[in-house]
Amino acid sequence: MTHEEQIIRVVQKTLPAVVSIVVGKDLKTLEAQGFPFFGEVPLDGPSEEEIVEQLPKTDSGKIRTGGGSGFIVEPSGFILTNKHVVLDPEAEYTVVTPDEEKYPAQVLARDPINDVAILKIQAEGSPVLKLGDSSKILLGQSVVAVGNALGEFKNTVSTGIVSGLSRFITAITDMEGHAERLRGLIQTDAAINPGNSGGPLVNLKAEVIGINSAIVFGAQNIGFAIPINKAKKDLEDVKKFGRIKKPFFGVRYLMVTKDLQRRLHLASDSGALVLAEGLDGHAVIKGSAADIAGIRERDIILAVNESPISEQNSLEDILEKWSIGDSISLRILRGSQTRTVHVTLGERK
């Protein structure tokens, strides 16, 4: 079988399980958020009523405000997508299958750390995609990014290779400009765009190895996907417990660099500096595992169970390897004194 024939076979096996996700909101909710403009409607332009009339609507009459892709992973209708696609708790979500069937979607869970969300539709016997093992991905292997967003991007397919592993980026996750640090990503030169964001990144066996997630604006052939193993654990949790269960430590922090060390006169050039966000924020969440263990603001966490903290091995990365109820030891720097603190991890609410 030629490479071209392999790609065509992968696409044919993948597309039936790839869906569109349509986002809709009430007009009153949008108006409260400044719709339709940040300023007033121009006097010589169309009226607000005319603008609203021309906007795309969902079947229920809501204003269509966005969308993305997803893919079915269980015959009973479980769907994986990006968290940023279904981030708005006030929105209505509709799933559209490749054969144009439409289903109201329930957002079962949004991963608090990764750009992953799990949806459910009432569609028994749905075609599904097999989940692969993202720990076995190799640089240079061929991949296909698939999407099925409505409009001009329907049945979006792009091909490429895995061009990087364990990438770290900061991405804008909503229209208000909130940023989220995404870690451990698969980098690919397969084009990722609004047509296939949230859709599957598959190998030549048609196994999902990632969830298409982000692009770098102003750059060509640089796209990123969430490794599927991160979503597998979320899916297992939701099916077993009805929610995502993740260990919770309870601190806000900045990664220490040589530049940060110099500016803040710190005693270390690496680690996680426990620090509040904004004037009203708390560096240590009250009642959390960190609070119970006595962690204080401006402590620098150097290592967890002797695993050093770095940009490539962040505190979140290390904690994801542990479970709720596990006891871990932290090596922290307080002022110029190094000490060891023992912590029992709680559950993230």
SULVEN-V344364 format. One record per run of one state. SS is the DSSP state (H for helix, E for strand, C for the rest). FROM is the first residue (numbers start at 1). TO is the last residue. Records with the same first field share a line. If there is no record, write none. Layout:
SS = FROM-TO, FROM-TO
//
This chain:
C = 1-2, 16-17, 26-26, 33-47, 55-56, 58-62, 73-77, 82-82, 87-91, 97-101, 105-105, 111-116, 121-129, 132-133, 137-141, 148-150, 154-155, 173-178, 189-199, 203-206, 216-222, 242-246, 249-250, 252-252, 256-257, 265-271, 275-283, 285-288, 294-299, 305-306, 309-309, 311-312, 314-314, 320-326, 335-336, 345-345, 348-349
H = 3-15, 27-32, 48-54, 83-86, 134-136, 151-153, 228-241, 258-264, 289-293, 315-319
E = 18-25, 57-57, 63-72, 78-81, 92-96, 102-104, 106-110, 117-120, 130-131, 142-147, 156-172, 179-188, 200-202, 207-215, 223-227, 247-248, 251-251, 253-255, 272-274, 284-284, 300-304, 307-308, 310-310, 313-313, 327-334, 337-344, 346-347
//
